[in-house]
Amino acid sequence: MQIRFDDRTVIVTGAARGIGGAIARAFAERGARVLALDVLPVVIDRVEAHRIDLADRAAVNALLAGIEAEVVVHAAGGVCGQTRKAFEDLEPFEWRAIYDANVTSAVNVLQAAIPAMKRRRKGRIVTISSGAALRPSLTGIQSYCSAKHALLGLTRQLAHDLGPYGITVNSVAPGFQRTSPDYERQWQSYGDAGQKAMIERIAMRRLGEPEDIAHAVLFFASDHAGWITGQVLPVSGTPFP
């Protein structure tokens, strides 16, 4: 199966590193014009890098005005440097920070991009959710688990709403990866025994790589997935989310 995106415009959020970075590179390597968005600097060959706070609706609207993207991949998110704490001890700003990074950012980008897709009556939207959208989060961070469930709910509702316009909306749910300082700290906190136990619970006996997720995204974004919508694909190296 040859998948190309020549002459197509693709927006990828969270593209500075890890999963988002691998997705942006994968599209660029396959001929797409890639707009790579992140609050951090993006340094990737053959992409148009934009440093932006995606929770800032006005900034997103200004950046994407006049852009007619055939594909939008929302990979922005994460735990924003937070760690596990008792739910009753959460501060409102901590809750909002994770929702802004994972959900508000998606809302802003998609609201800006969808009108052009509707006009063309064709488009592909892929969200990067998490195993935490399907079960309790390994992080133990309640706002993160809740936000990823919310993102998956948004994905499914938009799939229903946008289907009549020829737009598909799907999600890829990665298993744990060591793709950011936050997740590296989580990995190190398990210690040797905990790391070994985690690997042994994975059928493939290895942690995933960002490219594993990028390959799933390429399929959902391709013409081969034209009759698949509202679905979540766990990419976790195991039969379980």
N, C-alpha and C positions, 0 to 999 in steps of 0.2 A: 504494500500500500504506500504510494507516494503522496505525501501531503505537502502542498506548496501554498504560499499566500502572496504570490506576486501581485503587485498593484493593489493590495489591500492595506487599509490603515487599521492598526491594532493599538489599543490603549492597554497598558499594563500598569497597575498600581502596585506599590510596595516593591519596586523594581531595583532598589539599591543593593540588595544582597539576597542570599538564600534562594527560596523558592521563586519569589518574584523575579529575581535576577536571572535565574535559569530559564524562566518562561520568556522573558524579554529577549534573551539571546536566541532561544529556539525559534521564535518567530522571525527575528532579524536574519538568521541563517537560512530561513526558507523564503526569503524575498519580501517580507512585509515591511512597510513603513511603520516603525514602532515608536509610539510616544510613551516613554518610561517615566512614571510619576512616583515621587517619594518625598517624604519630609527630610530624608538624608540625601547627600549627594549621590548621583548615579553616574558610574564610570563604566560604560559598556560600549564597545565599538558598534557602529552602524545603528545606533538608536538616537532619538531626539530626547535628551534628558531634561526633565523639568523638576526643580525642587519646589515643593508646594505642600502646604498643610491641607490635606484633603477634607478636613473637618470644616474648613472655611468655604462656605457655599459660594460667596461672591468671587473668591479667587479661582475656584474650580470653574464657575460659569465663564469667567473672563478668559481663562486658559483654553477652554474647549469650545468657545464660540467659533462657529464656522468649521469645526472639525467634523467630518462625516466618517465615523469609524464603523467598519464592518464587524469588528470584534472588540469586546471589552472583557478584560480579565481582571477581576478584583482580587489581588493577593495581599493587599495591605492589611495589617492587623497586628496581633501579638498581645503580650501581657504588659507592655509599657513599663518594664522594670519592676513590676510588682511581684510579691511573693505571697504564699499562703498565709491567711490570718482568719480569725474567727469572723463569721459573717456580721455579727453585731458590732464589730469594731471597725467595719469599713467606713471610710469617710466618703461623703457624696462626691468629692472631686476625684477620688480613686475610681468609683463606679463610672462616672462620666468619661474619664480618660480612656478607659477600655472600650466603652460603647462608641466613643468618637472614632477611635482607631479602627474598629472592626465593623461597625454598622453605619454610623453617620457618614463616614467616608464613602461607603458603598452607595448610600442613598444619593449623596451629592453628585458623584460621578455618573451614576446611571440616569439620574434625572436630566443631566446635561447631554448624555449620549443617545438616549432612547428616541427622542423626536426624529432624528435623522434616520434611524433604523426604520421607524414607522413609515416615513415617507418613501423609503426604498422597498418597504415590505419584505425586508430580509435582514437578519443579523444573528450574531452569536454572542451570548453573555455567559461567562464562566466565573463562578465565585470559588474562592479557596476557603473552604470551611475548616473542618478538623474532625478527628475522632471525637472531640469534645462537643460536636454538634449532634452526636448520636448516643452519647453516654456521659457519665460524670467525667470531668477533666482530670487528667493525671497531674495537672498543676495544682489542683485543689483551690483554684481561684474562682470564686462563684460568679463574678462579673464576666470573666472570660468564657466560662461554660455557657452562661446565659446569652452572651453576645453571639457566640457561634451558633447556638440554637436559633437565635433571632435571624441571623444571616441566612441560615438554611430555610427558615420559614419565608423570608423575603424572596429567596430564589424560587421556591415552589409557587408562591402566589404570582410572581411575575411571569413564570412559565405559563400559568393559566391565563393571565391577562394579555400576554403578548403573542400567544400562539396564533391568533387570527391574523396577525401582521407578518407571519413567517419568521418570527424571532424565537430562537430557542434559548432557554435559560437552564443551565445545569451547574452542578457543584462537584468539586473534587475534594475529598476529605483525607488529607495526609495523615499517616501515622507519625510518631515522634521522630523529629530530625534535629540534629545539632546545627541549626542554621542561624543562630543569633546568640549574642552574649547571654540573654535571658535563658535560652534553652540549654546553652552550655553549662550555666550554673545549675540548672535543674539536673542535667546529666551527672555532673560531678557530685551533686548532693546524694546520689544513690550509692556511691562508693562501689568498690569492685564487686561485691556480692550482689548488690542491687542492679548494677549494669549487666552482670552475667545473667541474672534472672530475667531481666527485660528481653535480652537477646534470645534467650531460650523460649520465651513466650511467642516469638515471631516465627512463623512457619519457615520463612526463608533464611532464618538465623543471621540476619543483618539489619542494621538500621537503613532506612531509605536515604537516597540522595535527591537533591533538588531536581535533577534531570528525570527521576522517576515520575515526579508530579508533572513536570513540563510535558512529558510525552502523553499523559492522559489529557491534559488541557488541549494539546494540538488536535487530538481526535475529536473532542467535543466541539472545537472551533471549526472543524473542517466540514466540507460538503458531505462526507461520509456519515455524519451524525445528524442529518437533516430531519430525521423523524424521531429524535430522542430529545425529550425536554422534561424538566421538573425532576430530574434524577440526581442522586448523589452517588458518586463512585468512591468508595474507600480505597485508597492506595496505601496499603500498610504492610505489605509482605505477609499477610495472614488472612485466613478466611473470615476473621472477625474485625469489626471496626477498630 
